[in-house]
């Protein structure tokens, strides 16, 4: 189960680290092709979401890797589930109804929570 955690959590962390970094460093014009919702939120909120994603990705990897407070990995994965529930709500209240990626991320984060309980 430990190997499965590292595979799933590692992929989830890579995704969120990349997406979070893009939200922090790119302009709304650069984000718009990938994230149609970017105009619905103020830029500081988009930047804050990116920061949360980077911190969450770090929380999936560092605590179990160092052995210091490994339960934080579960907390990070729970945070990603909540983040994606909010993302689904944003998508469904706009003209952009593509939520397949969000549902996949919810599922992956839920599996990560389950795997983290075995660490």
NORBELJO-V678011 format. One record per helix or strand of 3 or more residues. SS is the DSSP state (2 for helix, 1 for strand). FROM is the first residue (numbers start at 0). LEN is the number of residues. If there is no record, write none. Layout:
ss=(SS,SS)
from=(FROM,FROM)
len=(LEN,LEN)
//
This chain:
ss=(2,2,2,2,2,2)
from=(1,27,35,42,70,99)
len=(24,5,5,24,22,17)
//
